[in-house]
């Protein structure tokens, strides 16, 4: 209830923050932030936001329960052993996009993440979390918490990412609680 879908125009803007391997299908922000997003406020910092994505290569592929087990095993590995390589690729791709838009001050450098591990695991949903230190192109430093859920919804693969600016332990509690609440609501609505 704290967030609202950003709408088509803002969702198009948020697409630049999505890996090229995925397609953004919905983007959410705090209700109070949406007017600032629409106006393009330069100094707006999104304290909490969410994105729902699908993998482009598997967008129309049926995902059976046994396939989903393989997907979650891959997600566990990607956010375990190979995390450093994955993050470097994310950082490089993001910075290329920002420079192409002449937004050098929006580039970022990712620090070493603090893994929060598995937030929850269900038959058709698996979520993990992390806290990521960021240094922006203008030198500003901040930490973002992320709850990422891989879901099997109506035999399709869906990714739900919740982000919150890290302040203290309550941020982690919010991420864990909200990530699971979103997964439960999505699964219930799509039975």
C-alpha positions as CSV (number, residue, x, y, z in Angstrom):
1,X,0.0,0.0,0.0
2,X,3.0,2.3,0.3
3,X,3.8,2.0,-3.4
4,X,2.0,2.6,-6.6
5,X,2.8,1.6,-10.2
6,X,4.7,4.4,-11.9
7,X,2.7,4.4,-15.2
8,X,3.8,3.9,-18.7
9,X,6.0,6.9,-19.3
10,X,7.9,6.5,-16.0
11,X,8.2,2.7,-16.6
12,X,9.9,3.5,-19.9
13,X,12.4,5.7,-18.0
14,X,13.1,2.9,-15.5
15,X,13.9,0.5,-18.4
16,X,17.4,1.9,-18.4
17,X,17.9,0.3,-15.0
18,X,17.0,-3.2,-16.2
19,X,19.6,-5.7,-17.5
20,X,19.3,-6.1,-21.2
21,X,18.5,-9.8,-20.7
22,X,15.2,-8.9,-19.0
23,X,12.1,-6.9,-19.8
24,X,10.5,-4.6,-17.3
25,X,6.8,-5.2,-17.0
26,X,6.0,-3.1,-13.9
27,X,7.8,-0.5,-11.8
28,X,6.7,0.8,-8.4
29,X,7.7,3.7,-6.2
30,X,6.6,5.3,-3.1
31,X,3.4,7.2,-3.9
32,X,5.0,10.5,-2.7
33,X,7.9,10.0,-5.2
34,X,5.9,9.5,-8.4
35,X,5.3,13.2,-9.1
36,X,9.0,13.9,-8.8
37,X,9.8,11.0,-11.2
38,X,7.3,12.4,-13.7
39,X,8.8,15.9,-13.5
40,X,12.3,14.4,-13.8
41,X,13.5,16.0,-10.5
42,X,17.3,15.8,-10.6
43,X,17.8,15.5,-6.8
44,X,15.1,12.8,-6.2
45,X,16.5,9.8,-4.4
46,X,14.2,6.8,-4.4
47,X,14.3,5.4,-0.9
48,X,12.1,2.4,-1.8
49,X,11.1,1.1,-5.2
50,X,10.3,-2.2,-7.0
51,X,10.5,-3.7,-10.4
52,X,8.9,-6.7,-11.9
53,X,10.7,-8.3,-14.8
54,X,10.7,-11.3,-17.1
55,X,13.7,-12.9,-18.8
56,X,13.6,-12.0,-22.5
57,X,14.8,-15.4,-23.6
58,X,12.3,-17.3,-21.5
59,X,9.4,-14.9,-21.6
60,X,7.0,-17.3,-23.4
61,X,8.5,-20.6,-22.3
62,X,6.6,-22.9,-20.0
63,X,8.5,-23.5,-16.7
64,X,7.6,-26.8,-15.1
65,X,8.2,-27.4,-11.4
66,X,11.4,-29.3,-12.1
67,X,12.6,-26.5,-14.4
68,X,12.0,-24.0,-11.6
69,X,14.2,-26.1,-9.3
70,X,17.0,-25.7,-11.8
71,X,16.4,-21.9,-12.1
72,X,16.6,-21.5,-8.3
73,X,19.8,-23.5,-8.2
74,X,21.2,-21.2,-10.8
75,X,20.1,-18.1,-8.8
76,X,21.8,-19.5,-5.7
77,X,25.0,-19.9,-7.6
78,X,24.8,-16.6,-9.3
79,X,24.4,-14.8,-6.0
80,X,27.1,-16.9,-4.4
81,X,30.3,-18.0,-6.1
82,X,30.1,-15.8,-9.2
83,X,28.7,-12.7,-7.5
84,X,31.8,-10.5,-8.2
85,X,31.8,-11.2,-11.9
86,X,28.0,-10.6,-12.1
87,X,28.2,-7.3,-10.3
88,X,31.1,-6.0,-12.5
89,X,29.0,-6.7,-15.6
90,X,26.0,-4.9,-14.0
91,X,28.1,-1.9,-13.1
92,X,29.7,-1.7,-16.6
93,X,26.4,-2.1,-18.4
94,X,24.7,0.6,-16.2
95,X,27.6,3.0,-16.6
96,X,27.6,2.6,-20.4
97,X,23.9,3.4,-20.5
98,X,24.3,6.5,-18.3
99,X,27.2,7.8,-20.4
100,X,25.3,7.3,-23.6
101,X,22.6,9.5,-22.1
102,X,25.2,12.1,-21.0
103,X,24.4,11.4,-17.4
104,X,28.0,10.9,-16.1
105,X,27.0,12.0,-12.6
106,X,24.5,9.1,-12.5
107,X,27.3,6.5,-13.1
108,X,28.1,4.3,-10.1
109,X,30.7,2.1,-8.6
110,X,29.5,-1.0,-6.7
111,X,31.2,-2.0,-3.5
112,X,31.3,-5.5,-2.0
113,X,27.8,-6.7,-1.1
114,X,26.7,-8.0,2.2
115,X,24.8,-11.2,1.5
116,X,21.6,-11.6,3.5
117,X,21.1,-15.1,2.2
118,X,17.8,-16.8,1.5
119,X,14.9,-14.6,2.6
120,X,12.4,-17.4,2.0
121,X,11.9,-20.5,-0.1
122,X,8.5,-21.8,-1.3
123,X,7.3,-24.2,-4.0
124,X,7.1,-21.5,-6.6
125,X,9.2,-18.7,-5.2
126,X,12.7,-18.3,-3.9
127,X,14.0,-15.0,-2.5
128,X,17.5,-13.8,-1.5
129,X,18.7,-10.5,-0.3
130,X,21.8,-8.3,-0.1
131,X,23.0,-4.9,1.0
132,X,25.0,-3.1,-1.7
133,X,27.3,-0.1,-1.0
134,X,27.3,2.3,-4.0
135,X,29.4,5.3,-4.9
136,X,27.7,7.6,-7.3
137,X,29.5,9.5,-10.1
138,X,29.2,12.7,-8.0
139,X,31.0,11.0,-5.1
140,X,27.8,10.4,-3.0
141,X,27.9,7.2,-1.1
142,X,24.9,5.2,0.0
143,X,23.8,1.6,0.7
144,X,20.9,-0.1,-1.0
145,X,19.1,-3.2,0.3
146,X,17.6,-5.5,-2.2
147,X,15.2,-8.4,-2.0
148,X,15.1,-10.4,-5.2
149,X,12.5,-13.1,-5.8
150,X,12.5,-15.6,-8.6
151,X,9.0,-16.9,-9.2
152,X,7.1,-19.4,-11.2
153,X,3.7,-17.8,-12.0
154,X,1.3,-19.5,-14.4
155,X,4.2,-21.6,-15.7
156,X,6.2,-18.5,-16.5
157,X,9.3,-17.1,-14.9
158,X,9.0,-13.8,-13.1
159,X,11.6,-11.7,-11.2
160,X,10.5,-9.3,-8.5
161,X,13.1,-6.8,-7.1
162,X,12.4,-4.7,-4.1
163,X,14.9,-2.0,-3.2
164,X,15.3,0.2,-0.1
165,X,17.9,2.6,1.0
166,X,19.7,0.9,3.9
167,X,19.4,2.7,7.2
168,X,19.5,0.0,9.9
169,X,18.3,-3.4,10.8
170,X,14.7,-2.3,10.2
171,X,15.5,-2.0,6.5
172,X,16.4,-5.7,6.4
173,X,13.2,-6.6,8.3
174,X,11.2,-4.5,5.8
175,X,12.8,-6.1,2.8
176,X,12.2,-9.7,4.1
177,X,8.6,-9.0,5.2
178,X,7.7,-7.1,2.0
179,X,9.4,-9.4,-0.4
180,X,7.5,-12.3,1.0
181,X,4.2,-10.4,1.1
182,X,4.6,-9.4,-2.6
183,X,5.4,-13.1,-3.6
184,X,2.4,-14.3,-1.6
185,X,0.1,-11.8,-3.2
186,X,1.3,-12.5,-6.7
187,X,1.0,-16.2,-6.3
188,X,-2.5,-15.9,-4.8
189,X,-3.7,-13.6,-7.5
190,X,-2.4,-16.0,-10.2
191,X,-3.8,-19.3,-9.0
